[in-house]
Amino acid sequence: MPVVTIKIKNLERVLSKLGRHEDVVRRHIANAINRGLADIRQETIPITPRKTGNLRSSYDRGGTKFATPRKLIGEFGPNLAVAPYATFVHNLHPLGGRYKNPTTAGTLPRFLEEGAIRAIPKVDSRFKKALENITKDLSA
């Protein structure tokens, strides 16, 4: 199962030095993570194969876990309890390749990785906006 990881360098060290302002920073970072997950979802859904619909719908049936200010970790992916074989089959093909006979036009193998790559500019902008919001809140 492919996993998409968004890491923020030295986040814990920075948070520990903020002291009483840590809550403000955590709130904005959690918001940026969750918006980034939504961007990845937006890029991934259209290229996710759909024969029965189980794979696409599994994102919303336990496959997505949102970040909170106390737990700055978010996850996006299919719920393997709903569609385990479908994910395995689609990971057999190379990234950026094409299916011979796709079930739905426009779908791609390794759809989760491809969706994450396509969402990188949007995710970056979410974190830049979070940094602006943090600066604005701390200067007020």
Secondary structure, 3 states (H helix, E strand, C coil): CCCCCCCCCCHHHHHHHHHHHHHHHHHHHHHHHHHHHHHHHHHHHHHCCCCCCHHHHHHHCCCCECCCCCCCCCECCCCCCCCHHHHHHHCCCCCCCCCCCCCCCCCCCCHHHHHHHHHHHHHHHHHHHHHHHHHHHHHC
